[in-house]
Amino acid sequence: MIRVLAIAALLLGVLPAAALASEGGGGLINVDRSIIIQMINFALLLLILGKLLYKPLLAKMEERTQAIRKSLEEAQAARAEAQREREEHAGKLQAAYAEAQAIRATALKEAAEEQRRLVEGARAEAGRLVESARNEMAQEVTRARQALRQEVVDLAISAYRSSSRISSRRGCLQKAITSQSMTSFISVAGYLILPI
């Protein structure tokens, strides 16, 4: 406002001086009573415009400056808050990643331990099955040997009886066979066929 009044005063001072300097009748401004009225009108116009237009315009500009300053401060605060949250989320993400790695390592370790236990259990079970099969096979072999031995004995007795009948009928029996010699014959025949 002061600048406007200073410019107006300068113009009011320069214009009359220019008018007086040109004292000829053909100048733009005639120095008479009308110039005083024009100066009063101009001052009133400046006063009214200053009150009605210039002060509200300055107030609006100041209000707008304050709003912009406030918006900038809010934006800076929001930026700082976003940065803080970003760092916080990055920390949480890093912690979650580390926790996931720890869980993964634990799971892998547990899986390896479980696999080791399963393999050991399977080996132990296989050993038990092999041992059981060997025992069963040994028992079956023993039973088969006994059955075969019994059958050999039965065949030997049958063959001995049959040969002694044939020998006694023909009269070719050269020596008498005792029951002890028959028992030793059967046992020798059984051991020769199936050794224990």
C-alpha positions as CSV (number, residue, x, y, z in Angstrom):
1,M,0.0,0.0,0.0
2,I,2.8,2.4,0.9
3,R,4.4,1.7,-2.5
4,V,1.2,2.6,-4.3
5,L,0.9,5.9,-2.4
6,A,4.5,6.7,-3.0
7,I,4.0,6.2,-6.8
8,A,0.9,8.3,-6.7
9,A,2.6,11.1,-4.8
10,L,5.5,11.0,-7.3
11,L,3.2,11.2,-10.2
12,L,1.3,14.0,-8.6
13,G,4.5,15.9,-8.0
14,V,6.0,15.3,-11.4
15,L,2.9,16.0,-13.5
16,P,2.3,19.5,-12.1
17,A,6.0,20.3,-12.4
18,A,5.9,19.2,-16.0
19,A,2.8,21.3,-16.6
20,L,4.4,24.4,-15.0
21,A,7.5,23.9,-17.1
22,S,5.6,24.0,-20.3
23,E,3.6,27.1,-19.5
24,G,2.5,27.4,-22.9
25,G,-1.1,26.9,-23.7
26,G,-0.7,23.7,-25.7
27,G,0.3,21.3,-22.9
28,L,-1.5,18.2,-21.9
29,I,-2.3,19.4,-18.4
30,N,-3.6,22.8,-17.7
31,V,-2.8,24.0,-14.2
32,D,-6.0,25.3,-12.8
33,R,-8.6,24.3,-10.2
34,S,-9.5,21.1,-12.1
35,I,-6.1,19.6,-11.3
36,I,-6.8,19.9,-7.6
37,I,-10.1,18.1,-8.0
38,Q,-8.4,15.4,-10.1
39,M,-5.8,14.9,-7.4
40,I,-8.5,14.6,-4.7
41,N,-10.4,12.1,-6.9
42,F,-7.2,10.1,-7.5
43,A,-6.4,10.0,-3.8
44,L,-10.0,8.9,-3.0
45,L,-9.8,6.3,-5.7
46,L,-6.5,5.0,-4.2
47,L,-8.0,5.0,-0.7
48,I,-11.1,3.1,-1.8
49,L,-9.2,0.7,-4.0
50,G,-6.7,0.1,-1.1
51,K,-9.5,-0.6,1.4
52,L,-11.7,-2.7,-0.9
53,L,-9.3,-4.4,-3.2
54,Y,-5.7,-4.2,-2.1
55,K,-6.0,-5.2,1.6
56,P,-8.3,-8.2,0.8
57,L,-6.0,-9.2,-2.0
58,L,-3.0,-9.1,0.3
59,A,-5.0,-11.0,3.0
60,K,-6.0,-13.7,0.5
61,M,-2.4,-13.9,-0.7
62,E,-1.1,-14.2,2.9
63,E,-3.8,-16.8,3.6
64,R,-2.8,-18.8,0.5
65,T,0.9,-18.5,1.5
66,Q,0.0,-19.9,4.9
67,A,-2.1,-22.7,3.3
68,I,0.8,-23.6,1.0
69,R,3.3,-23.5,3.9
70,K,1.0,-25.7,5.9
71,S,0.5,-28.1,3.0
72,L,4.3,-28.2,2.5
73,E,4.8,-28.9,6.3
74,E,2.1,-31.6,6.2
75,A,3.7,-33.1,3.1
76,Q,7.1,-33.1,4.7
77,A,5.6,-34.7,7.8
78,A,3.8,-37.3,5.7
79,R,7.0,-38.0,3.8
80,A,8.9,-38.4,7.1
81,E,6.1,-40.7,8.4
82,A,6.2,-42.7,5.2
83,Q,10.0,-43.1,5.4
84,R,9.7,-44.2,9.1
85,E,7.0,-46.7,8.1
86,R,9.0,-47.9,5.2
87,E,12.0,-48.5,7.5
88,E,9.8,-50.2,10.0
89,H,8.3,-52.4,7.3
90,A,11.7,-53.2,6.0
91,G,12.8,-54.2,9.5
92,K,9.8,-56.3,9.9
93,L,10.3,-57.9,6.5
94,Q,13.9,-58.6,7.3
95,A,12.9,-60.1,10.7
96,A,10.2,-62.2,8.9
97,Y,12.8,-63.3,6.3
98,A,15.2,-64.3,9.1
99,E,12.5,-66.2,10.9
100,A,11.5,-67.9,7.7
101,Q,15.1,-69.0,7.2
102,A,15.3,-70.3,10.7
103,I,12.0,-72.2,10.3
104,R,13.3,-73.6,7.0
105,A,16.6,-74.7,8.6
106,T,14.7,-76.2,11.5
107,A,12.4,-78.0,9.2
108,L,15.2,-79.3,7.1
109,K,17.1,-80.5,10.2
110,E,13.9,-82.2,11.5
111,A,13.3,-83.8,8.1
112,A,16.9,-85.1,8.0
113,E,16.5,-86.5,11.5
114,E,13.2,-88.1,10.6
115,Q,14.7,-89.6,7.5
116,R,17.7,-90.9,9.5
117,R,15.3,-92.5,12.0
118,L,13.2,-94.0,9.3
119,V,16.2,-95.4,7.5
120,E,17.5,-96.9,10.8
121,G,14.1,-98.3,11.6
122,A,13.9,-99.8,8.1
123,R,17.4,-101.3,8.5
124,A,16.5,-102.7,11.9
125,E,13.2,-104.2,10.5
126,A,15.1,-105.6,7.5
127,G,17.6,-107.2,9.8
128,R,14.8,-108.7,11.9
129,L,13.1,-110.0,8.8
130,V,16.3,-111.5,7.4
131,E,17.1,-113.1,10.8
132,S,13.5,-114.4,11.0
133,A,13.8,-115.8,7.5
134,R,17.1,-117.4,8.3
135,N,15.7,-119.0,11.4
136,E,12.6,-120.2,9.5
137,M,14.9,-121.6,6.7
138,A,17.1,-123.3,9.3
139,Q,14.1,-124.9,10.9
140,E,12.7,-125.9,7.6
141,V,16.0,-127.4,6.6
142,T,16.2,-129.3,9.9
143,R,12.6,-130.6,9.4
144,A,13.4,-131.5,5.8
145,R,16.5,-133.4,6.9
146,Q,14.7,-135.2,9.6
147,A,11.9,-136.1,7.3
148,L,14.4,-137.2,4.6
149,R,16.4,-139.1,7.2
150,Q,13.2,-140.8,8.4
151,E,12.4,-141.7,4.8
152,V,15.9,-143.0,4.2
153,V,15.6,-145.1,7.3
154,D,12.2,-146.4,6.2
155,L,13.6,-147.2,2.8
156,A,16.7,-148.8,4.2
157,I,14.6,-151.0,6.5
158,S,12.3,-151.8,3.7
159,A,15.2,-152.6,1.5
160,Y,16.9,-154.7,4.2
161,R,13.7,-156.7,4.8
162,S,13.1,-157.2,1.2
163,S,16.7,-158.3,0.6
164,S,16.7,-160.6,3.6
165,R,13.4,-162.3,2.4
166,I,14.9,-162.7,-1.0
167,S,18.2,-164.1,0.5
168,S,16.4,-166.5,2.8
169,R,14.3,-167.8,0.0
170,R,17.2,-168.5,-2.2
171,G,19.4,-169.7,0.5
172,C,22.2,-167.5,-0.4
173,L,22.5,-165.9,3.0
174,Q,26.2,-166.2,3.8
175,K,26.2,-164.6,7.2
176,A,23.6,-163.9,9.8
177,I,22.7,-160.2,10.2
178,T,22.0,-159.1,13.7
179,S,19.7,-156.3,14.7
180,Q,22.7,-154.3,15.8
181,S,24.3,-154.5,12.3
182,M,20.9,-153.4,10.9
183,T,20.8,-150.3,13.2
184,S,24.4,-149.4,12.3
185,F,23.5,-149.8,8.6
186,I,20.5,-147.5,8.9
187,S,22.4,-144.8,10.8
188,V,25.4,-145.0,8.4
189,A,23.0,-144.8,5.4
190,G,21.2,-141.8,7.0
191,Y,24.5,-139.9,7.7
192,L,25.9,-140.7,4.3
193,I,22.9,-139.2,2.6
194,L,22.3,-136.2,4.9
195,P,25.2,-135.0,7.0
196,I,24.2,-132.9,9.9
